Amino acid sequence: MKKILINFAHPAKSRSNINIALRNAVKDIEDLTINDLYANYPDFMIDVKREQLLCERHDIIIFQHPLYWYSTPAIIKEWLDLVLEHDWAYGSKGKALEGKLFFQAITAGGDASTYQKDGYNEFTLKELTAPLRATAKLCNLSWLPPFAVTGVHRGLAKGKVENYSAEYRRTLIALRDSSLDINKLQQQETLNDNTPITVSK
Ligand SMILES: Cc1cc2nc3c(=O)[nH]c(=O)nc-3n(C[C@H](O)[C@H](O)[C@H](O)COP(=O)(O)O)c2cc1C
């Protein structure tokens, strides 16, 4: 079984609905570690060695976060700047992350229809993850498209939160157990493309 690391980044957890729901839905999965970045580093003083060891001890690395300005909350940028050191993450001796799976689990205020070329936001969520995709490539990570929850501005119906949560849990367990076709997943727009959300009453 693969070991999963969720680097969880939400600066206002007490006001979170969907990220907390997703997190609660997966927290008891065997071989899964949740690393809450804002809780561990409220002053942004990231312990680089600790973070590198965590990455080394896991096979799947996820950044779970709300979409902020079409990007990540600030602590993820700080994490990348500090933790991905030369000759650890990249460079001729930097092989620590080689072959590990990597993706973002993103929640967005805008509806799915706004994240289209001809939609209000003009870019797809897959396109907006390009900086971390390029970073993953440089670090020899195996990149996957984002697990995406959209339309949270409107407030998700209760059934939808439960369905997204169950889908997140199913996806993580399937990746942990290597039961998904990674090449096929890489072609998808999002990790949760193929399992339409059904709202239960
Ligand atoms: C500073 C900030 C920036 C945001 N930027 C975006 C954005 O670029 N696109 C978008 O769809 N939603 C944006 N949102 C909405 C959040 O993504 C949304 O509130 C969040 O995903 C809800 O998750 P939660 O219930 O876990 O807090 C932004 C929210 C904040 C506070």
PDBQT file of the ligand as one rigid body, heavy atoms in Angstrom, charges set to zero:
ROOT
HETATM    1  C1  LIG A 301      -8.400  35.482  -0.383  1.00  0.00    +0.000 C 
HETATM    2  C2  LIG A 301      -9.376  34.642  -1.155  1.00  0.00    +0.000 A 
HETATM    3  C3  LIG A 301      -9.187  34.458  -2.511  1.00  0.00    +0.000 A 
HETATM    4  C4  LIG A 301     -10.065  33.659  -3.242  1.00  0.00    +0.000 A 
HETATM    5  N1  LIG A 301      -9.834  33.478  -4.570  1.00  0.00    +0.000 NA
HETATM    6  C5  LIG A 301     -10.665  32.680  -5.296  1.00  0.00    +0.000 A 
HETATM    7  C6  LIG A 301     -10.412  32.450  -6.680  1.00  0.00    +0.000 A 
HETATM    8  O1  LIG A 301      -9.456  32.933  -7.261  1.00  0.00    +0.000 OA
HETATM    9  N2  LIG A 301     -11.291  31.672  -7.358  1.00  0.00    +0.000 N 
HETATM   10  C7  LIG A 301     -12.389  31.083  -6.757  1.00  0.00    +0.000 A 
HETATM   11  O2  LIG A 301     -13.123  30.362  -7.436  1.00  0.00    +0.000 OA
HETATM   12  N3  LIG A 301     -12.616  31.254  -5.433  1.00  0.00    +0.000 NA
HETATM   13  C8  LIG A 301     -11.795  32.046  -4.689  1.00  0.00    +0.000 A 
HETATM   14  N4  LIG A 301     -12.008  32.236  -3.357  1.00  0.00    +0.000 N 
HETATM   15  C9  LIG A 301     -13.104  31.467  -2.697  1.00  0.00    +0.000 C 
HETATM   16  C10 LIG A 301     -12.538  30.248  -1.965  1.00  0.00    +0.000 C 
HETATM   17  O3  LIG A 301     -11.885  29.383  -2.859  1.00  0.00    +0.000 OA
HETATM   18  C11 LIG A 301     -13.636  29.501  -1.224  1.00  0.00    +0.000 C 
HETATM   19  O4  LIG A 301     -14.168  30.381  -0.261  1.00  0.00    +0.000 OA
HETATM   20  C12 LIG A 301     -13.116  28.245  -0.564  1.00  0.00    +0.000 C 
HETATM   21  O5  LIG A 301     -12.754  27.290  -1.524  1.00  0.00    +0.000 OA
HETATM   22  C13 LIG A 301     -14.153  27.651   0.378  1.00  0.00    +0.000 C 
HETATM   23  O6  LIG A 301     -13.583  26.576   1.087  1.00  0.00    +0.000 OA
HETATM   24  P1  LIG A 301     -13.840  26.418   2.657  1.00  0.00    +0.000 P 
HETATM   25  O7  LIG A 301     -15.311  26.183   2.871  1.00  0.00    +0.000 OA
HETATM   26  O8  LIG A 301     -13.022  25.218   3.063  1.00  0.00    +0.000 OA
HETATM   27  O9  LIG A 301     -13.354  27.687   3.304  1.00  0.00    +0.000 OA
HETATM   28  C14 LIG A 301     -11.174  33.040  -2.600  1.00  0.00    +0.000 A 
HETATM   29  C15 LIG A 301     -11.378  33.259  -1.231  1.00  0.00    +0.000 A 
HETATM   30  C16 LIG A 301     -10.501  34.057  -0.522  1.00  0.00    +0.000 A 
HETATM   31  C17 LIG A 301     -10.744  34.261   0.962  1.00  0.00    +0.000 C 
ENDROOT
TORSDOF 0
